Amino acid sequence: MEKKVYMAIDQYGETLHGLEHPRKDIANRLGYSSSSLHKLYVDGQDGEVYHVGYSAGCRWFDVYEVVPMRVKQ
């Protein structure tokens, strides 16, 4: 089984790559404790609420799972 890898994009377009544990890794790279990051949520069009990332200080990050492109020929 392959390890999941994530990336985060902040509101200014700055990216953080190679995240294995998004909350912990974002906090470490910004010099925060992971407990100081707060979950970000959005309302979906289906009426559900989704956890999409984390906020740290005055920055917020949308987190994405990075999946290799594998197209069968």
Secondary structure, DSSP 4 states (H G I P E B T S, - for coil): -PPPEEEEEETTS-EEEEESSHHHHHHHHHT--GGG-EEEEEE-TTS-EEEEEEEETTEEEEEEEE-------
